[in-house]
């Protein structure tokens, strides 16, 4: 049985602060056991990894390597295919910089991408002359699949969001991947809003790369992961160069280390890896499908309630359609930041307001400067949704 009250007791912020936390698409809260895992590194295993033969370093190295395996297993990958990064943003930058794209090479994205999946490609357009093709989307989150099918022709790379951080759209990944593969394109996903919420198996997905962050799935900040299909990773150039990522250095150059160390230059996020691994343990003990079903139930009720409110406009899929665990909306005649501030002041409700690092979507698709976003996770309740709705009614008057 999914006991949300028991789950909530494990989060110190929820115990210590009188808030309703609905900003999970930005970052999730952290349970005691993840904090304890991080403290355990600093208090019991504080040493660098892969650099010493003394006991402390060997212990830290084992836990760090086990964390690699743990996170890889969570998405159905091999440890050699899982690279620790600082988060989704660095992971997508790593992909863009390492793929050896050149002048005129087409890259396909959608109009609802987070800046992390736009700006790395923009830089390649500026520096190397790659072509960026933008697949249209509608205000209700629908991807124009006819346009997509045309734009993928001749493309080198297709890099798209799995779940939109603004609209909540769940991209038709299987269909998009199939079309990309038929056209010989590399296909990958920004999974920041997907991996924390649903079961993932990269083998079944048959994708080339997947980026995600620990801090959106009860883990610490400062660490994320990139799944890279092994043969693709072997061909790619490292994003960062430095200590530990080499097998040899001479006066003429260097030879990179084996995967995944090839892409992990310098001292890695060791304490964060301890915490990331423990967050995975926590999610798996709850059951990822249980989490998914809980969040969908909460989200569905919230969408239904907000869609019936006067002066409220919801963006993204229709109430009866499936969406990720978030709702972006606006209130007629009110600035989104004023709404967010009022929710916090009146009821301690934490939401995000603005463009959510997706300016092109807001400018060219939604036609608004910003939206209010309420996003849900494994510890949210229907009572919190009710408070959100009641407070919005008070704000509207």
HELIX and SHEET records of a PDB file:
HELIX    1   1 UNK A    4  UNK A    8  1                                   5    
HELIX    2   2 UNK A   12  UNK A   16  1                                   5    
HELIX    3   3 UNK A   32  UNK A   44  1                                  13    
HELIX    4   4 UNK A   55  UNK A   74  1                                  20    
HELIX    5   5 UNK A   79  UNK A   81  5                                   3    
HELIX    6   6 UNK A   88  UNK A   98  1                                  11    
HELIX    7   7 UNK A  115  UNK A  117  5                                   3    
HELIX    8   8 UNK A  119  UNK A  128  1                                  10    
HELIX    9   9 UNK A  145  UNK A  151  1                                   7    
HELIX   10  10 UNK A  173  UNK A  182  1                                  10    
HELIX   11  11 UNK A  202  UNK A  205  1                                   4    
HELIX   12  12 UNK A  214  UNK A  216  5                                   3    
HELIX   13  13 UNK A  230  UNK A  235  1                                   6    
HELIX   14  14 UNK A  261  UNK A  263  5                                   3    
HELIX   15  15 UNK A  270  UNK A  286  1                                  17    
HELIX   16  16 UNK A  288  UNK A  307  1                                  20    
HELIX   17  17 UNK A  336  UNK A  347  1                                  12    
HELIX   18  18 UNK A  359  UNK A  361  1                                   3    
HELIX   19  19 UNK A  362  UNK A  366  3                                   5    
HELIX   20  20 UNK A  382  UNK A  396  1                                  15    
SHEET    1   A 2 UNK A  20  UNK A  21  0                                        
SHEET    2   A 2 UNK A 349  UNK A 350  1                                        
SHEET    1   B 7 UNK A  82  UNK A  85  0                                        
SHEET    2   B 7 UNK A 224  UNK A 228 -1                                        
SHEET    3   B 7 UNK A 209  UNK A 213 -1                                        
SHEET    4   B 7 UNK A 186  UNK A 190  1                                        
SHEET    5   B 7 UNK A 157  UNK A 161  1                                        
SHEET    6   B 7 UNK A 106  UNK A 110  1                                        
SHEET    7   B 7 UNK A 131  UNK A 135  1                                        
SHEET    1   C 2 UNK A 246  UNK A 249  0                                        
SHEET    2   C 2 UNK A 254  UNK A 256 -1                                        
SHEET    1   D 4 UNK A 312  UNK A 315  0                                        
SHEET    2   D 4 UNK A 326  UNK A 331 -1                                        
SHEET    3   D 4 UNK A 371  UNK A 375 -1                                        
SHEET    4   D 4 UNK A 352  UNK A 354 -1                                        
END                                                                             
